[in-house]
Amino acid sequence: MLAREVTGDEKALWWARSVEAFPDYAEYQKKTDREIPVLVLEPAAQEH
């Protein structure tokens, strides 16, 4: 698996999904000044 940080509209989509599953993320974001990164895991390319 490879992780990549998402930004823009893609980040907004994944952030909304994350908060839906784990509402405490939204509360944490309110309590910090830093931007919380959102990472997406993708399968690594397989070489044959």
CHARMM-style PDB file with segment names, atoms N, HN, CA, C and O in Angstrom:
ATOM      1  N   MET     1       0.841  -1.181   0.000  1.00  0.00      PROA
ATOM      2  CA  MET     1       0.000   0.000   0.000  1.00  0.00      PROA
ATOM      3  C   MET     1       0.886   1.245   0.000  1.00  0.00      PROA
ATOM      4  O   MET     1       1.973   1.263   0.579  1.00  0.00      PROA
ATOM      5  N   LEU     2       0.391   2.271  -0.661  1.00  0.00      PROA
ATOM      6  HN  LEU     2      -0.492   2.257  -1.131  1.00  0.00      PROA
ATOM      7  CA  LEU     2       1.056   3.566  -0.676  1.00  0.00      PROA
ATOM      8  C   LEU     2       0.109   4.610  -0.104  1.00  0.00      PROA
ATOM      9  O   LEU     2      -1.091   4.588  -0.377  1.00  0.00      PROA
ATOM     10  N   ALA     3       0.648   5.512   0.681  1.00  0.00      PROA
ATOM     11  HN  ALA     3       1.623   5.529   0.902  1.00  0.00      PROA
ATOM     12  CA  ALA     3      -0.157   6.597   1.245  1.00  0.00      PROA
ATOM     13  C   ALA     3       0.152   7.878   0.492  1.00  0.00      PROA
ATOM     14  O   ALA     3       1.301   8.144   0.138  1.00  0.00      PROA
ATOM     15  N   ARG     4      -0.888   8.669   0.251  1.00  0.00      PROA
ATOM     16  HN  ARG     4      -1.821   8.453   0.538  1.00  0.00      PROA
ATOM     17  CA  ARG     4      -0.684   9.987  -0.339  1.00  0.00      PROA
ATOM     18  C   ARG     4      -1.588  10.979   0.377  1.00  0.00      PROA
ATOM     19  O   ARG     4      -2.710  10.652   0.766  1.00  0.00      PROA
ATOM     20  N   GLU     5      -1.086  12.187   0.544  1.00  0.00      PROA
ATOM     21  HN  GLU     5      -0.175  12.453   0.229  1.00  0.00      PROA
ATOM     22  CA  GLU     5      -1.870  13.240   1.186  1.00  0.00      PROA
ATOM     23  C   GLU     5      -2.791  13.860   0.141  1.00  0.00      PROA
ATOM     24  O   GLU     5      -2.367  14.149  -0.978  1.00  0.00      PROA
ATOM     25  N   VAL     6      -4.048  14.061   0.511  1.00  0.00      PROA
ATOM     26  HN  VAL     6      -4.392  13.826   1.420  1.00  0.00      PROA
ATOM     27  CA  VAL     6      -5.011  14.660  -0.407  1.00  0.00      PROA
ATOM     28  C   VAL     6      -5.239  16.121  -0.039  1.00  0.00      PROA
ATOM     29  O   VAL     6      -5.069  16.518   1.114  1.00  0.00      PROA
ATOM     30  N   THR     7      -5.625  16.913  -1.032  1.00  0.00      PROA
ATOM     31  HN  THR     7      -5.763  16.591  -1.968  1.00  0.00      PROA
ATOM     32  CA  THR     7      -5.861  18.339  -0.844  1.00  0.00      PROA
ATOM     33  C   THR     7      -7.131  18.742  -1.589  1.00  0.00      PROA
ATOM     34  O   THR     7      -7.709  17.954  -2.337  1.00  0.00      PROA
ATOM     35  N   GLY     8      -7.546  19.972  -1.370  1.00  0.00      PROA
ATOM     36  HN  GLY     8      -7.076  20.612  -0.763  1.00  0.00      PROA
ATOM     37  CA  GLY     8      -8.659  20.542  -2.131  1.00  0.00      PROA
ATOM     38  C   GLY     8      -9.962  19.779  -1.963  1.00  0.00      PROA
ATOM     39  O   GLY     8     -10.312  19.344  -0.866  1.00  0.00      PROA
ATOM     40  N   ASP     9     -10.672  19.626  -3.079  1.00  0.00      PROA
ATOM     41  HN  ASP     9     -10.387  19.979  -3.970  1.00  0.00      PROA
ATOM     42  CA  ASP     9     -11.976  18.958  -3.056  1.00  0.00      PROA
ATOM     43  C   ASP     9     -11.869  17.510  -2.600  1.00  0.00      PROA
ATOM     44  O   ASP     9     -12.753  17.000  -1.911  1.00  0.00      PROA
ATOM     45  N   GLU    10     -10.783  16.853  -2.985  1.00  0.00      PROA
ATOM     46  HN  GLU    10     -10.065  17.267  -3.544  1.00  0.00      PROA
ATOM     47  CA  GLU    10     -10.612  15.454  -2.579  1.00  0.00      PROA
ATOM     48  C   GLU    10     -10.446  15.361  -1.062  1.00  0.00      PROA
ATOM     49  O   GLU    10     -10.978  14.449  -0.429  1.00  0.00      PROA
ATOM     50  N   LYS    11      -9.709  16.306  -0.488  1.00  0.00      PROA
ATOM     51  HN  LYS    11      -9.277  17.047  -1.002  1.00  0.00      PROA
ATOM     52  CA  LYS    11      -9.556  16.318   0.969  1.00  0.00      PROA
ATOM     53  C   LYS    11     -10.899  16.567   1.633  1.00  0.00      PROA
ATOM     54  O   LYS    11     -11.237  15.911   2.618  1.00  0.00      PROA
ATOM     55  N   ALA    12     -11.663  17.508   1.104  1.00  0.00      PROA
ATOM     56  HN  ALA    12     -11.387  18.041   0.303  1.00  0.00      PROA
ATOM     57  CA  ALA    12     -12.976  17.813   1.681  1.00  0.00      PROA
ATOM     58  C   ALA    12     -13.871  16.576   1.687  1.00  0.00      PROA
ATOM     59  O   ALA    12     -14.575  16.317   2.663  1.00  0.00      PROA
ATOM     60  N   LEU    13     -13.839  15.822   0.603  1.00  0.00      PROA
ATOM     61  HN  LEU    13     -13.268  16.033  -0.190  1.00  0.00      PROA
ATOM     62  CA  LEU    13     -14.640  14.598   0.515  1.00  0.00      PROA
ATOM     63  C   LEU    13     -14.217  13.588   1.571  1.00  0.00      PROA
ATOM     64  O   LEU    13     -15.059  13.052   2.291  1.00  0.00      PROA
ATOM     65  N   TRP    14     -12.897  13.321   1.669  1.00  0.00      PROA
ATOM     66  HN  TRP    14     -12.213  13.757   1.084  1.00  0.00      PROA
ATOM     67  CA  TRP    14     -12.408  12.332   2.629  1.00  0.00      PROA
ATOM     68  C   TRP    14     -12.549  12.824   4.062  1.00  0.00      PROA
ATOM     69  O   TRP    14     -12.779  12.024   4.968  1.00  0.00      PROA
ATOM     70  N   TRP    15     -12.414  14.131   4.281  1.00  0.00      PROA
ATOM     71  HN  TRP    15     -12.227  14.781   3.544  1.00  0.00      PROA
ATOM     72  CA  TRP    15     -12.593  14.673   5.629  1.00  0.00      PROA
ATOM     73  C   TRP    15     -14.039  14.465   6.076  1.00  0.00      PROA
ATOM     74  O   TRP    15     -14.284  14.044   7.207  1.00  0.00      PROA
ATOM     75  N   ALA    16     -14.991  14.755   5.199  1.00  0.00      PROA
ATOM     76  HN  ALA    16     -14.792  15.096   4.281  1.00  0.00      PROA
ATOM     77  CA  ALA    16     -16.408  14.564   5.536  1.00  0.00      PROA
ATOM     78  C   ALA    16     -16.690  13.099   5.873  1.00  0.00      PROA
ATOM     79  O   ALA    16     -17.417  12.810   6.823  1.00  0.00      PROA
ATOM     80  N   ARG    17     -16.129  12.197   5.115  1.00  0.00      PROA
ATOM     81  HN  ARG    17     -15.538  12.432   4.343  1.00  0.00      PROA
ATOM     82  CA  ARG    17     -16.310  10.766   5.394  1.00  0.00      PROA
ATOM     83  C   ARG    17     -15.689  10.392   6.738  1.00  0.00      PROA
ATOM     84  O   ARG    17     -16.259   9.611   7.500  1.00  0.00      PROA
ATOM     85  N   SER    18     -14.525  10.953   7.018  1.00  0.00      PROA
ATOM     86  HN  SER    18     -14.062  11.588   6.400  1.00  0.00      PROA
ATOM     87  CA  SER    18     -13.838  10.663   8.283  1.00  0.00      PROA
ATOM     88  C   SER    18     -14.642  11.155   9.473  1.00  0.00      PROA
ATOM     89  O   SER    18     -14.794  10.444  10.466  1.00  0.00      PROA
ATOM     90  N   VAL    19     -15.156  12.375   9.372  1.00  0.00      PROA
ATOM     91  HN  VAL    19     -15.032  12.953   8.565  1.00  0.00      PROA
ATOM     92  CA  VAL    19     -15.936  12.953  10.472  1.00  0.00      PROA
ATOM     93  C   VAL    19     -17.249  12.193  10.663  1.00  0.00      PROA
ATOM     94  O   VAL    19     -17.729  12.046  11.787  1.00  0.00      PROA
ATOM     95  N   GLU    20     -17.819  11.716   9.573  1.00  0.00      PROA
ATOM     96  HN  GLU    20     -17.430  11.836   8.660  1.00  0.00      PROA
ATOM     97  CA  GLU    20     -19.043  10.923   9.686  1.00  0.00      PROA
ATOM     98  C   GLU    20     -18.776   9.646  10.486  1.00  0.00      PROA
ATOM     99  O   GLU    20     -19.589   9.248  11.321  1.00  0.00      PROA
ATOM    100  N   ALA    21     -17.644   9.015  10.227  1.00  0.00      PROA
ATOM    101  HN  ALA    21     -16.984   9.339   9.548  1.00  0.00      PROA
ATOM    102  CA  ALA    21     -17.292   7.777  10.922  1.00  0.00      PROA
ATOM    103  C   ALA    21     -16.751   8.035  12.327  1.00  0.00      PROA
ATOM    104  O   ALA    21     -16.981   7.243  13.241  1.00  0.00      PROA
ATOM    105  N   PHE    22     -16.032   9.142  12.495  1.00  0.00      PROA
ATOM    106  HN  PHE    22     -15.845   9.785  11.753  1.00  0.00      PROA
ATOM    107  CA  PHE    22     -15.382   9.467  13.771  1.00  0.00      PROA
ATOM    108  C   PHE    22     -15.634  10.938  14.107  1.00  0.00      PROA
ATOM    109  O   PHE    22     -14.771  11.779  13.853  1.00  0.00      PROA
ATOM    110  N   PRO    23     -16.799  11.265  14.672  1.00  0.00      PROA
ATOM    111  CA  PRO    23     -17.170  12.659  14.941  1.00  0.00      PROA
ATOM    112  C   PRO    23     -16.161  13.432  15.790  1.00  0.00      PROA
ATOM    113  O   PRO    23     -16.098  14.657  15.694  1.00  0.00      PROA
ATOM    114  N   ASP    24     -15.384  12.758  16.602  1.00  0.00      PROA
ATOM    115  HN  ASP    24     -15.435  11.762  16.680  1.00  0.00      PROA
ATOM    116  CA  ASP    24     -14.402  13.459  17.437  1.00  0.00      PROA
ATOM    117  C   ASP    24     -13.334  14.171  16.602  1.00  0.00      PROA
ATOM    118  O   ASP    24     -12.694  15.100  17.095  1.00  0.00      PROA
ATOM    119  N   TYR    25     -13.130  13.756  15.354  1.00  0.00      PROA
ATOM    120  HN  TYR    25     -13.650  13.001  14.954  1.00  0.00      PROA
ATOM    121  CA  TYR    25     -12.168  14.451  14.491  1.00  0.00      PROA
ATOM    122  C   TYR    25     -12.552  15.918  14.326  1.00  0.00      PROA
ATOM    123  O   TYR    25     -11.688  16.794  14.363  1.00  0.00      PROA
ATOM    124  N   ALA    26     -13.837  16.189  14.144  1.00  0.00      PROA
ATOM    125  HN  ALA    26     -14.540  15.477  14.114  1.00  0.00      PROA
ATOM    126  CA  ALA    26     -14.299  17.573  13.971  1.00  0.00      PROA
ATOM    127  C   ALA    26     -14.046  18.381  15.232  1.00  0.00      PROA
ATOM    128  O   ALA    26     -13.645  19.543  15.156  1.00  0.00      PROA
ATOM    129  N   GLU    27     -14.276  17.780  16.384  1.00  0.00      PROA
ATOM    130  HN  GLU    27     -14.602  16.837  16.446  1.00  0.00      PROA
ATOM    131  CA  GLU    27     -14.023  18.478  17.650  1.00  0.00      PROA
ATOM    132  C   GLU    27     -12.536  18.761  17.819  1.00  0.00      PROA
ATOM    133  O   GLU    27     -12.155  19.835  18.284  1.00  0.00      PROA
ATOM    134  N   TYR    28     -11.707  17.813  17.448  1.00  0.00      PROA
ATOM    135  HN  TYR    28     -12.017  16.941  17.071  1.00  0.00      PROA
ATOM    136  CA  TYR    28     -10.262  18.011  17.546  1.00  0.00      PROA
ATOM    137  C   TYR    28      -9.821  19.156  16.633  1.00  0.00      PROA
ATOM    138  O   TYR    28      -9.003  19.988  17.026  1.00  0.00      PROA
ATOM    139  N   GLN    29     -10.361  19.195  15.418  1.00  0.00      PROA
ATOM    140  HN  GLN    29     -11.025  18.519  15.098  1.00  0.00      PROA
ATOM    141  CA  GLN    29      -9.979  20.251  14.477  1.00  0.00      PROA
ATOM    142  C   GLN    29     -10.315  21.632  15.041  1.00  0.00      PROA
ATOM    143  O   GLN    29      -9.567  22.587  14.836  1.00  0.00      PROA
ATOM    144  N   LYS    30     -11.439  21.737  15.751  1.00  0.00      PROA
ATOM    145  HN  LYS    30     -12.047  20.961  15.918  1.00  0.00      PROA
ATOM    146  CA  LYS    30     -11.841  23.017  16.347  1.00  0.00      PROA
ATOM    147  C   LYS    30     -10.871  23.470  17.432  1.00  0.00      PROA
ATOM    148  O   LYS    30     -10.746  24.667  17.692  1.00  0.00      PROA
ATOM    149  N   LYS    31     -10.188  22.529  18.064  1.00  0.00      PROA
ATOM    150  HN  LYS    31     -10.289  21.557  17.854  1.00  0.00      PROA
ATOM    151  CA  LYS    31      -9.324  22.838  19.209  1.00  0.00      PROA
ATOM    152  C   LYS    31      -7.870  23.088  18.826  1.00  0.00      PROA
ATOM    153  O   LYS    31      -7.048  23.385  19.693  1.00  0.00      PROA
ATOM    154  N   THR    32      -7.542  22.973  17.550  1.00  0.00      PROA
ATOM    155  HN  THR    32      -8.210  22.732  16.846  1.00  0.00      PROA
ATOM    156  CA  THR    32      -6.150  23.153  17.134  1.00  0.00      PROA
ATOM    157  C   THR    32      -6.068  24.165  16.001  1.00  0.00      PROA
ATOM    158  O   THR    32      -7.015  24.344  15.235  1.00  0.00      PROA
ATOM    159  N   ASP    33      -4.925  24.819  15.912  1.00  0.00      PROA
ATOM    160  HN  ASP    33      -4.156  24.673  16.535  1.00  0.00      PROA
ATOM    161  CA  ASP    33      -4.702  25.769  14.827  1.00  0.00      PROA
ATOM    162  C   ASP    33      -4.076  25.107  13.605  1.00  0.00      PROA
ATOM    163  O   ASP    33      -4.080  25.667  12.508  1.00  0.00      PROA
ATOM    164  N   ARG    34      -3.540  23.913  13.809  1.00  0.00      PROA
ATOM    165  HN  ARG    34      -3.536  23.458  14.699  1.00  0.00      PROA
ATOM    166  CA  ARG    34      -2.869  23.251  12.689  1.00  0.00      PROA
ATOM    167  C   ARG    34      -3.890  22.591  11.767  1.00  0.00      PROA
ATOM    168  O   ARG    34      -4.989  22.227  12.186  1.00  0.00      PROA
ATOM    169  N   GLU    35      -3.505  22.450  10.524  1.00  0.00      PROA
ATOM    170  HN  GLU    35      -2.613  22.746  10.184  1.00  0.00      PROA
ATOM    171  CA  GLU    35      -4.353  21.743   9.580  1.00  0.00      PROA
ATOM    172  C   GLU    35      -4.061  20.254   9.705  1.00  0.00      PROA
ATOM    173  O   GLU    35      -2.907  19.834   9.618  1.00  0.00      PROA
ATOM    174  N   ILE    36      -5.086  19.471   9.905  1.00  0.00      PROA
ATOM    175  HN  ILE    36      -6.024  19.813   9.976  1.00  0.00      PROA
ATOM    176  CA  ILE    36      -4.914  18.027  10.048  1.00  0.00      PROA
ATOM    177  C   ILE    36      -4.801  17.417   8.650  1.00  0.00      PROA
ATOM    178  O   ILE    36      -5.712  17.566   7.836  1.00  0.00      PROA
ATOM    179  N   PRO    37      -3.702  16.740   8.369  1.00  0.00      PROA
ATOM    180  CA  PRO    37      -3.560  16.137   7.042  1.00  0.00      PROA
ATOM    181  C   PRO    37      -4.491  14.936   6.887  1.00  0.00      PROA
ATOM    182  O   PRO    37      -4.806  14.243   7.855  1.00  0.00      PROA
ATOM    183  N   VAL    38      -4.918  14.709   5.664  1.00  0.00      PROA
ATOM    184  HN  VAL    38      -4.662  15.272   4.878  1.00  0.00      PROA
ATOM    185  CA  VAL    38      -5.744  13.547   5.342  1.00  0.00      PROA
ATOM    186  C   VAL    38      -4.960  12.717   4.337  1.00  0.00      PROA
ATOM    187  O   VAL    38      -4.547  13.209   3.287  1.00  0.00      PROA
ATOM    188  N   LEU    39      -4.765  11.457   4.678  1.00  0.00      PROA
ATOM    189  HN  LEU    39      -5.101  11.057   5.531  1.00  0.00      PROA
ATOM    190  CA  LEU    39      -4.014  10.539   3.820  1.00  0.00      PROA
ATOM    191  C   LEU    39      -4.937   9.452   3.298  1.00  0.00      PROA
ATOM    192  O   LEU    39      -5.836   8.990   4.000  1.00  0.00      PROA
ATOM    193  N   VAL    40      -4.705   9.057   2.069  1.00  0.00      PROA
ATOM    194  HN  VAL    40      -3.975   9.433   1.499  1.00  0.00      PROA
ATOM    195  CA  VAL    40      -5.466   7.991   1.435  1.00  0.00      PROA
ATOM    196  C   VAL    40      -4.492   6.872   1.096  1.00  0.00      PROA
ATOM    197  O   VAL    40      -3.407   7.119   0.569  1.00  0.00      PROA
ATOM    198  N   LEU    41      -4.883   5.654   1.401  1.00  0.00      PROA
ATOM    199  HN  LEU    41      -5.764   5.454   1.829  1.00  0.00      PROA
ATOM    200  CA  LEU    41      -4.067   4.483   1.048  1.00  0.00      PROA
ATOM    201  C   LEU    41      -4.536   3.920  -0.284  1.00  0.00      PROA
ATOM    202  O   LEU    41      -5.733   3.790  -0.540  1.00  0.00      PROA
ATOM    203  N   GLU    42      -3.566   3.591  -1.124  1.00  0.00      PROA
ATOM    204  HN  GLU    42      -2.593   3.697  -0.916  1.00  0.00      PROA
ATOM    205  CA  GLU    42      -3.865   2.998  -2.423  1.00  0.00      PROA
ATOM    206  C   GLU    42      -2.970   1.785  -2.623  1.00  0.00      PROA
ATOM    207  O   GLU    42      -1.861   1.738  -2.090  1.00  0.00      PROA
ATOM    208  N   PRO    43      -3.436   0.809  -3.381  1.00  0.00      PROA
ATOM    209  CA  PRO    43      -2.582  -0.347  -3.656  1.00  0.00      PROA
ATOM    210  C   PRO    43      -1.326   0.090  -4.402  1.00  0.00      PROA
ATOM    211  O   PRO    43      -1.377   0.966  -5.266  1.00  0.00      PROA
ATOM    212  N   ALA    44      -0.224  -0.518  -4.066  1.00  0.00      PROA
ATOM    213  HN  ALA    44      -0.183  -1.230  -3.365  1.00  0.00      PROA
ATOM    214  CA  ALA    44       1.024  -0.249  -4.782  1.00  0.00      PROA
ATOM    215  C   ALA    44       0.968  -0.944  -6.137  1.00  0.00      PROA
ATOM    216  O   ALA    44       0.375  -2.015  -6.271  1.00  0.00      PROA
ATOM    217  N   ALA    45       1.576  -0.342  -7.119  1.00  0.00      PROA
ATOM    218  HN  ALA    45       2.058   0.528  -7.010  1.00  0.00      PROA
ATOM    219  CA  ALA    45       1.629  -0.961  -8.443  1.00  0.00      PROA
ATOM    220  C   ALA    45       2.424  -2.257  -8.344  1.00  0.00      PROA
ATOM    221  O   ALA    45       3.480  -2.305  -7.713  1.00  0.00      PROA
ATOM    222  N   GLN    46       1.915  -3.283  -8.962  1.00  0.00      PROA
ATOM    223  HN  GLN    46       1.057  -3.244  -9.475  1.00  0.00      PROA
ATOM    224  CA  GLN    46       2.609  -4.568  -8.951  1.00  0.00      PROA
ATOM    225  C   GLN    46       3.433  -4.706 -10.218  1.00  0.00      PROA
ATOM    226  O   GLN    46       2.936  -4.507 -11.327  1.00  0.00      PROA
ATOM    227  N   GLU    47       4.686  -5.047 -10.036  1.00  0.00      PROA
ATOM    228  HN  GLU    47       5.089  -5.209  -9.136  1.00  0.00      PROA
ATOM    229  CA  GLU    47       5.554  -5.276 -11.191  1.00  0.00      PROA
ATOM    230  C   GLU    47       5.627  -6.772 -11.454  1.00  0.00      PROA
ATOM    231  O   GLU    47       5.735  -7.571 -10.524  1.00  0.00      PROA
ATOM    232  N   HSD    48       5.568  -7.139 -12.716  1.00  0.00      PROA
ATOM    233  HN  HSD    48       5.481  -6.489 -13.471  1.00  0.00      PROA
ATOM    234  CA  HSD    48       5.639  -8.560 -13.085  1.00  0.00      PROA
ATOM    235  C   HSD    48       6.950  -8.871 -13.720  1.00  0.00      PROA
ATOM    236  OT1 HSD    48       7.197 -10.016 -14.098  1.00  0.00      PROA
TER     237      HSD     48
END
